[in-house]
Amino acid sequence: MSVKIRLARHGKKKKPFYRIVVADSKSPRNGRFIEIVGTYDPNENPAKIVLKDERISEWLGKGAVATDTVRSIIKDAGIGAKKDEKAA
């Protein structure tokens, strides 16, 4: 079973709100997920991002793969930098 960290869209038409979820890669975008690890609200200026750093790091350590968009959100939040510092 391959696990991905990806965005699940919620909210109204023209007003998106995203949950950052850990899900099986075969499940639908807004379907079954394993865990919610954060939120992303692009409607605010600047965009509001709330992440559970420890849970994301744990899932990445277990082999979960982040999508390109989520990877950039995580990188901007500095979680990837923390992981690199621990390795050095």
C-alpha positions as CSV (number, residue, x, y, z in Angstrom):
1,M,0.0,0.0,0.0
2,S,1.5,3.3,-1.0
3,V,0.6,6.3,1.1
4,K,0.6,9.9,0.0
5,I,0.3,13.2,1.8
6,R,-2.0,15.3,-0.4
7,L,-4.7,18.0,-0.4
8,A,-8.4,17.3,0.0
9,R,-10.6,20.1,-1.2
10,H,-13.4,21.4,0.9
11,G,-15.3,24.7,1.1
12,K,-17.7,26.3,-1.3
13,K,-17.6,27.0,-5.0
14,K,-15.0,29.6,-5.8
15,K,-13.9,29.6,-2.1
16,P,-11.6,26.5,-1.7
17,F,-10.3,25.3,1.7
18,Y,-7.9,22.4,1.8
19,R,-7.1,19.7,4.4
20,I,-3.7,18.2,4.2
21,V,-4.3,14.5,4.6
22,V,-2.4,11.2,4.7
23,A,-4.3,8.8,2.4
24,D,-3.8,5.6,0.4
25,S,-2.8,6.6,-3.2
26,K,-5.8,4.7,-4.6
27,S,-8.5,6.4,-2.6
28,P,-10.4,9.3,-4.2
29,R,-9.2,12.9,-3.6
30,N,-12.0,13.8,-1.1
31,G,-12.6,10.2,0.0
32,R,-11.2,8.0,2.7
33,F,-8.1,9.2,4.4
34,I,-5.9,7.9,7.3
35,E,-5.2,11.1,9.2
36,I,-5.6,14.9,8.9
37,V,-2.1,16.5,9.3
38,G,-2.9,20.1,8.5
39,T,-5.0,22.7,6.7
40,Y,-4.4,25.2,3.9
41,D,-6.6,28.3,3.3
42,P,-5.6,30.2,0.2
43,N,-8.5,32.7,0.6
44,E,-6.6,34.6,3.3
45,N,-3.8,37.1,2.6
46,P,-1.2,35.7,3.1
47,A,-2.5,32.1,2.8
48,K,-3.1,30.5,6.2
49,I,-1.2,27.2,6.8
50,V,-1.6,25.1,9.9
51,L,0.6,21.9,10.1
52,K,1.2,19.1,12.6
53,D,5.0,19.1,12.2
54,E,5.6,16.0,14.2
55,R,3.0,13.9,12.5
56,I,4.2,15.0,9.0
57,S,7.8,14.1,9.9
58,E,6.6,10.8,11.2
59,W,4.7,9.9,8.1
60,L,7.6,11.0,5.9
61,G,9.9,8.8,7.9
62,K,7.5,5.8,7.4
63,G,7.8,6.3,3.6
64,A,4.8,8.4,2.8
65,V,5.3,10.5,-0.4
66,A,4.1,14.1,-0.5
67,T,2.6,15.5,-3.7
68,D,4.4,18.4,-5.4
69,T,2.0,21.0,-3.9
70,V,2.2,19.6,-0.4
71,R,6.0,19.3,-0.7
72,S,6.3,23.0,-1.5
73,I,3.9,23.9,1.5
74,I,6.0,21.8,3.8
75,K,9.2,23.3,2.5
76,D,7.9,26.8,3.0
77,A,7.0,25.9,6.6
78,G,10.5,24.6,7.2
79,I,9.7,21.0,8.1
80,G,12.0,19.6,5.4
81,A,14.9,21.8,6.8
82,K,14.4,20.3,10.3
83,K,14.6,16.8,8.9
84,D,17.8,17.7,7.1
85,E,19.4,19.2,10.2
86,K,18.7,15.9,12.2
87,A,20.4,13.9,9.5
88,A,23.5,16.1,9.6
